[in-house]
Each structure stands twice: as C-alpha cells, then as structure tokens.
Amino acid sequence: MIDVILMQRVEKLGQMGDVVRVKPGYARNFLLPRKIALRATKENRERFERDRAQLEAQNLKRREEAERVAERVTGLAVVMIRQAGEAGHLYGSVSARDIADAAGAAGLTIKREQVLLDKPIKSLGLYGMRVMLHPEVIIDVTVNVARSVEEAERQARGENVVAAAQEEERAAAAETAAMFEEGVAAAGAEGEGEGKPAA
C-alpha cells in the first residue's frame, strides 16, 4: 500500500487534498498517470499546500462549468442501433466508447473515461448510465439499444420489444401449425372421398 494526495474528488476514495492509502497498482496504473493523485512525499505535500488555493479555485470553476452543462443535457437519451439475435442478444457489445460517441452526436462531448460503465451492454433494452462531467457532477443518461429506430421508439414508450417479437413468433408458429393441420385434414377428407364407389 502507498499513500497518495488526491488532486480531485474520487468516488469512494476521498476529496481533493485527502491523503489516502491505495494499492500500488491502482496508483501506478490509474491515479498517477491521469494526474488524479500525487505520491504523498514531503515535497509533494508542501507543493500541494502552497498551491491549494489556486487548485481549489480551478476545481470550483470546472465544477461550475460542468453544472451548467448538466442543466443543459438533463434527461439525455441516446439511441444505439445494433444487430441482435431473436432473443435480443447483441452481435458484439456496446462499450463506453460507443456511448461517448453517441452522446457526442446528441450534443454532449465526453470522453469514454467519463462514462461509468461497469460492464459492456450485450442485449437490447434501455439502460441507465452515469456520466461524470466533473468528479463532483455526475449525470444520468439513458442508453436505448435497439435493432431499428422504430424499435427504439417502441422501447422508449415502455414496450418490451424482445418479448413482443417472441410472442409474434409463437403466434405465427401456432397459425402455421393450424394451417398445416387443416391441410392434412382436408387432404384426408379428399382421400376418403376418392376411395368411395360412385353411386
């Protein structure tokens, strides 16, 4: 475990200026390269304290800008058109990068790192995502994954398109089976009529 000074708020870890103990890999691979934290050496602690007022002012300015953007895009929903099988499983998946690109097309320019996605989306449906505009400003975005624009509109109205498609398939199969049975019965009736002697 190593000690680091947080340069910004990190969810479930601490606020700007906090000295926290983290695993070396987390610090080395995530916090330090992204300049989210500094090693908690004597020099870095002194430098942080000397620059603290300026860093907090910059953070406040960025947070206010993020809050203005958040107000503008409240309730943002993005539509992702993807190919999927009958059961609604995608051929491939929807990643944070895909969501960031779709949000950009909808007027919200973000990086994939800002999309808080635990695991890729692998089936059709509506998904609530969180997007971090600033460490202290997180907005909700709805991701509508569908096979077509019409299907996306149906999903947005609350319809379960996968269940509806499966129900239509069952109805079509039952109709086909009924037609087949009628055809067999009709053929059987014709066969009986041919075998009778003429009166």
C-alpha positions as CSV (number, residue, x, y, z in Angstrom):
1,M,0.0,0.0,0.0
2,I,1.2,3.5,-0.8
3,D,0.0,7.0,0.3
4,V,-1.1,9.5,-2.3
5,I,-2.6,13.0,-2.2
6,L,-5.8,13.3,-4.2
7,M,-5.8,16.2,-6.7
8,Q,-9.6,15.9,-7.2
9,R,-12.5,14.1,-5.6
10,V,-12.5,10.4,-6.3
11,E,-15.7,8.5,-5.7
12,K,-15.4,6.0,-2.7
13,L,-11.9,7.2,-2.0
14,G,-11.8,10.8,-0.9
15,Q,-11.9,14.6,-1.5
16,M,-9.3,16.9,-3.1
17,G,-6.3,17.2,-0.7
18,D,-7.0,14.0,1.2
19,V,-4.0,11.7,1.8
20,V,-5.3,8.2,1.2
21,R,-3.7,4.7,1.2
22,V,-4.2,2.7,-2.0
23,K,-2.8,-0.4,-3.7
24,P,0.4,0.3,-5.7
25,G,-1.1,-1.0,-9.0
26,Y,-4.2,1.3,-8.7
27,A,-1.9,4.3,-8.0
28,R,0.6,3.4,-10.8
29,N,-1.9,2.4,-13.5
30,F,-4.8,4.8,-12.8
31,L,-4.3,7.7,-10.3
32,L,-0.8,8.8,-11.1
33,P,-0.8,8.7,-15.0
34,R,-4.1,10.6,-15.1
35,K,-2.8,13.2,-12.6
36,I,-5.7,12.4,-10.3
37,A,-3.2,12.0,-7.4
38,L,0.4,12.6,-6.4
39,R,2.7,10.4,-4.4
40,A,2.5,11.7,-0.8
41,T,6.1,12.7,-0.4
42,K,7.2,15.6,1.8
43,E,7.9,17.8,-1.3
44,N,4.5,17.0,-2.9
45,R,2.7,17.7,0.4
46,E,4.4,21.1,0.7
47,R,3.7,21.9,-3.0
48,F,0.1,20.9,-2.7
49,E,-0.4,23.1,0.4
50,R,1.4,26.0,-1.3
51,D,-0.8,25.7,-4.4
52,R,-4.0,24.6,-2.6
53,A,-6.0,27.9,-3.0
54,Q,-5.2,28.0,-6.7
55,L,-6.1,24.3,-7.3
56,E,-9.4,24.7,-5.4
57,A,-10.3,27.8,-7.4
58,Q,-9.6,25.9,-10.7
59,N,-11.6,22.9,-9.4
60,L,-14.6,25.2,-8.5
61,K,-14.5,26.8,-12.0
62,R,-14.5,23.5,-13.7
63,R,-17.3,22.2,-11.4
64,E,-19.5,25.3,-12.2
65,E,-19.0,24.7,-16.0
66,A,-19.9,21.0,-15.6
67,E,-23.0,22.0,-13.6
68,R,-24.1,24.3,-16.5
69,V,-23.6,21.5,-19.0
70,A,-25.5,19.1,-16.7
71,E,-28.5,21.5,-16.6
72,R,-28.5,21.7,-20.4
73,V,-28.5,18.0,-21.0
74,T,-30.7,16.8,-18.2
75,G,-32.7,13.7,-19.3
76,L,-30.4,13.0,-22.3
77,A,-31.2,9.7,-24.1
78,V,-29.0,8.2,-26.8
79,V,-30.1,5.6,-29.3
80,M,-27.7,2.8,-30.3
81,I,-28.8,0.8,-33.4
82,R,-27.2,-2.7,-33.3
83,Q,-27.7,-6.1,-34.8
84,A,-29.1,-8.7,-32.5
85,G,-30.5,-12.2,-32.5
86,E,-34.1,-13.2,-31.9
87,A,-33.6,-13.4,-28.1
88,G,-32.3,-9.8,-28.0
89,H,-28.6,-10.7,-27.6
90,L,-26.3,-8.3,-29.5
91,Y,-23.8,-9.5,-32.1
92,G,-20.9,-7.8,-30.2
93,S,-21.5,-5.3,-27.4
94,V,-21.9,-1.6,-26.6
95,S,-18.9,-0.1,-24.9
96,A,-18.1,3.1,-23.1
97,R,-16.5,4.4,-26.3
98,D,-19.7,3.7,-28.3
99,I,-21.8,5.6,-25.6
100,A,-19.4,8.5,-25.7
101,D,-19.6,8.7,-29.5
102,A,-23.4,8.6,-29.4
103,A,-23.5,11.3,-26.7
104,G,-21.3,13.4,-28.8
105,A,-23.7,13.1,-31.7
106,A,-26.5,14.1,-29.4
107,G,-24.7,17.3,-28.4
108,L,-22.7,16.2,-25.2
109,T,-19.0,15.9,-25.9
110,I,-17.4,13.5,-23.5
111,K,-14.5,11.0,-23.3
112,R,-15.0,7.3,-22.8
113,E,-13.4,7.6,-19.4
114,Q,-16.3,9.8,-18.3
115,V,-18.9,7.0,-19.0
116,L,-19.3,5.0,-15.8
117,L,-20.0,1.6,-17.3
118,D,-19.3,-1.5,-15.1
119,K,-19.5,-4.0,-18.0
120,P,-20.3,-3.8,-21.7
121,I,-24.0,-3.9,-22.8
122,K,-24.8,-7.2,-24.5
123,S,-28.5,-7.2,-25.1
124,L,-31.3,-4.9,-26.4
125,G,-33.1,-2.6,-24.0
126,L,-33.0,0.6,-22.0
127,Y,-30.0,1.2,-19.7
128,G,-29.4,3.9,-17.2
129,M,-25.8,5.1,-17.4
130,R,-23.9,7.6,-15.3
131,V,-21.6,10.1,-16.9
132,M,-19.0,12.0,-14.9
133,L,-18.8,15.6,-16.2
134,H,-16.6,16.5,-13.2
135,P,-15.7,14.5,-10.2
136,E,-18.5,16.2,-8.3
137,V,-21.0,16.4,-11.1
138,I,-22.5,13.1,-12.4
139,I,-25.5,13.0,-14.7
140,D,-27.8,10.1,-15.7
141,V,-28.0,9.2,-19.4
142,T,-30.4,6.7,-20.9
143,V,-29.0,4.4,-23.5
144,N,-31.6,2.8,-25.8
145,V,-30.1,-0.2,-27.6
146,A,-32.4,-1.4,-30.4
147,R,-32.3,-3.0,-33.9
148,S,-34.0,-0.1,-35.6
149,V,-35.2,3.5,-35.0
150,E,-38.8,2.2,-34.8
151,E,-37.9,-0.4,-32.3
152,A,-36.0,2.2,-30.2
153,E,-39.2,4.4,-30.2
154,R,-41.3,1.4,-29.0
155,Q,-38.8,0.7,-26.2
156,A,-38.8,4.4,-25.2
157,R,-42.6,4.1,-24.8
158,G,-42.0,1.2,-22.4
159,E,-42.7,-1.7,-24.7
160,N,-40.6,-4.9,-24.3
161,V,-39.7,-5.5,-28.0
162,V,-37.9,-8.8,-27.4
163,A,-41.0,-10.3,-25.6
164,A,-43.3,-8.8,-28.2
165,A,-41.2,-10.4,-31.0
166,Q,-41.2,-13.7,-29.3
167,E,-44.9,-13.6,-28.8
168,E,-45.4,-12.7,-32.5
169,E,-43.2,-15.7,-33.4
170,R,-45.2,-18.1,-31.2
171,A,-48.5,-16.8,-32.7
172,A,-47.1,-17.3,-36.3
173,A,-45.9,-20.8,-35.4
174,A,-49.3,-21.7,-33.9
175,E,-51.0,-20.3,-37.0
176,T,-48.7,-22.3,-39.3
177,A,-49.3,-25.4,-37.3
178,A,-53.1,-24.8,-37.5
179,M,-52.9,-24.3,-41.3
180,F,-50.8,-27.5,-41.6
181,E,-53.4,-29.5,-39.6
182,E,-56.2,-28.1,-41.7
183,G,-54.4,-29.0,-44.9
184,V,-53.8,-32.6,-43.6
185,A,-57.4,-32.9,-42.5
186,A,-58.6,-31.6,-45.9
187,A,-56.3,-33.9,-47.8
188,G,-57.5,-36.8,-45.7
189,A,-61.2,-35.9,-46.4
190,E,-60.4,-35.8,-50.2
191,G,-58.6,-39.1,-50.0
192,E,-61.7,-40.7,-48.3
193,G,-64.0,-39.3,-51.0
194,E,-61.9,-40.8,-53.8
195,G,-61.9,-44.2,-52.3
196,K,-65.8,-44.5,-52.2
197,P,-67.6,-46.1,-55.2
198,A,-69.7,-43.8,-57.3
199,A,-73.5,-44.2,-56.7
